[in-house]
Amino acid sequence: MPSSKPAFFFSATQSVDNRLGDLFSFIWASYAGLRELWWQVRGFSKEFPAMHIKDVEKKFLSGLPQPGGIDFRQMFLDREWSRHEAEFSKWLLFEACTLYEGWAEKVCADVFPSKSAKSNAKQLQFPSGTTKTGKPDGYPVPIAEANSATSALMVAEFFPTLKASKLNCWPTVNDHLSAYRFFKECRNCFIHSDGLATQEILDLHTKVMAIQGKTPSPFKHPFSLPKPILNQRIALDLRDCSLLATLVRKLICTFDAALSVASKSETILEQRLRFLISNNPKWTNLPGDGAKQSQRIHRMLGASRIPEPTNLGSVMAWMQTKRLI
């Protein structure tokens, strides 16, 4: 089996998964770099207390392009490392929530008609519930719409592989979304009220602590979740925000599989294969040998970033009916 086969169906899922990896790499590299510089500046200033702060700045930035003016005294001497960790935590919080929001909007725009795409993208950010009038609310709404008209090909050939991912958290997706809501509301508080905890934050914190107290816990790694105090600034934990990014990865994997069964997904599958063929018509000229034909189809699927099907022969037959090969 080609190693290039993705673990997800939708291009947006593959893209966001890669961006989450890049996010971790960049943030931890920045964390390590700032931590080292913070220590060095403090140590140097302690050894040479009479040196003017501007001369200290020149010592560490000499030969580098001016990075926009760093207040060395404020950033390295007056500010404790815990303050910097809080900023890294907020960075992770904002990025993880933004990536999940963007993913939901893109996938829903691909799968659903415009009249329901926007609302479904919002619903994917909430656990199951009911409206004031008793109607279903939250993620079950878009899942039900996706299952109202399914593709037999996607259900039989791709869904089994997608749902088998170790990242899939369907049995506990409601709990994972409840945790996401807590962090999402924390982000909203930082945007709208300078990070001051609201009653909603307190209620969500209580809910998540109760969820992870279950036996077994739905979360592989528990959150520490410092207890918020009403109208006081929310204290973010760096490890918690890192776990949030992992939680987002599990959510997009879970819903990628759940939405892949929609009839529109088969259209997306066909479009991706046609795009590949349009750029290189040689793909349609299959070799006569059966084993080599299978290898060619494997390569086509891999080049189109399509997951491994359950039965390659069934997919080949479908491709023939669509005149793709």
Sequence and secondary structure as in RCSB ss.txt:
>XXXX:A:sequence
MPSSKPAFFFSATQSVDNRLGDLFSFIWASYAGLRELWWQVRGFSKEFPAMHIKDVEKKFLSGLPQPGGIDFRQM
FLDREWSRHEAEFSKWLLFEACTLYEGWAEKVCADVFPSKSAKSNAKQLQFPSGTTKTGKPDGYPVPIAEANSAT
SALMVAEFFPTLKASKLNCWPTVNDHLSAYRFFKECRNCFIHSDGLATQEILDLHTKVMAIQGKTPSPFKHPFSL
PKPILNQRIALDLRDCSLLATLVRKLICTFDAALSVASKSETILEQRLRFLISNNPKWTNLPGDGAKQSQRIHRM
LGASRIPEPTNLGSVMAWMQTKRLI
>XXXX:A:secstr
  TT  S SSHHHHHHHHHHHHHHHHHHHHHHHHHHHHHHHHHHHHH TTS HHHHHHHHHTTS   S   HIII
IIIS HHHHHHHHHHHHHHHHHHHHHHHHHHHHHHHS HHHHHHHHHHTTS SEE TTS EESTHHHHHHHHTSB
 HHHHHHTHHHHHT TT  GGGHHHHHHHHHHHHHHHHHHHHSTTB  HHHHHHHHHHHHHHTSSS SSSS    
    TTSB    HHHHHHHHHHHHHHHHHHHHHHTTBHHHHHHHHHHHHHHHHH GGGG   SSHHHHHHHHHHH
HHHTT    S HHHHHHHHHHTT  
